[in-house]
Amino acid sequence: MAPDPLLSLTALFAGDLRDRKIDLGVGVYRDSDGATPIFDAIRIAEQRLAMSQQTKAYLGPDGNVAFVETLARAALGLNRPVRGLQTLGGTGALFLACVLLARTGGGRKIWLQTPTWSNHLPIFMSAGLPCHTVENAVEGLTSAAQFLEALEAACPGDAVLLQACCHNPTGVDFAPADWADLAALCSRKGLIPLIDAAYQGFGDGWDEDLAGLRVLAAAVPELFIAYSCDKNFGLYRERVGALFVAAETTAAMDAAHGHLMSHARGIYSMPADHGAAAVLTVLQDDQLIANWGDELKSMRRRVTSVRASLSQAGRIGSCDLSRLAEERGMFSLLPLEGETIRQLRTNFGIYMAASGRINLAGLREDDIPYFTDALRDVQEAFA
């Protein structure tokens, strides 16, 4: 089996001994010094836990229940009840949702637009859920109209993957009217949305980023929300996530929750508690909430500033960088060919995914002229 291309790219970057090199590959936030910091609020929470925890005994397959319930109130803002369980990051949440969909669907499939996060399809296939992809006609853009047209062929009970905000890899999110149209179609056709919420707080704001999700939740009888705390709490390696399910009745939610608990028990028994306990500690303390919120805002502002600076370069060959100012989150998808990407890596030490996806948080302000000059040189060489 071929190694994961992004992990391989990380290894190549680590082995590059040049003083000037830029890592735009793996999707972690980096500050202006190139570091992926621990939130001060999380560090304080961890210190408190180290002093106050009395046991490391097992929890259940649903993990830290107080974390799940508190996160649902703090993050989702729904006007309907949900049931949830802690998962191994957002990836674990997606996998568990798809295992349940695959084993209860009788031929059900999941519909999704491409390009999408490179791990979506492997997760769904590993869960045994057939996938139907709809490729965007316009490269680097998210076409709601095209996706809506394709979804007319979906069958009742099929699932639909939607990214809540800060689309990975394009950075192009649905407009409010698009969410309304998607909600109406899913309701009319009996489709089940699976919302991947991995970047709340990195787009327009904490509450604003899940506005589309709330439109869907108000319109459809059933949906799943796969939530990740990797980015917005900086807990990447702690694998902190949650899966929420909403249904028409309490009995239906309880049944789904029971199935999910059974699947979790059979796969990993229970998720690790440390990261979830740290998030819970933050969300139960007003001062830590304020500190964490300020840190998250500064991260969002930095990424937005990089976008704005890079967009001023305008068009460089096939890349219209001006559109970056209209996108959201850490990622953008540049229409670059494989040889161009290889030349950027070989000649300039600029590492990016083979798809052309770049992580804007990997750029410092003083990297931007170097990056745009390198992009111009390579594009002109292939003109």
PyMOL commands that set and color helices and strands:
alter all, ss='L'
color gray80, all
select helices_A, chain A and resi 5-15+40-52+65-76+89-104+120-126+144-151+176-189+208-219+236-238+250-267+274-283+286-311+321-326+338-348+360-362+365-381
alter helices_A, ss='H'
color red, helices_A
select strands_A, chain A and resi 22-23+83-88+110-114+131-135+159-163+192-197+223-228+240-246+315-316+319-320+331-333+350-351+357-359
alter strands_A, ss='S'
color yellow, strands_A
deselect
rebuild
show_as cartoon
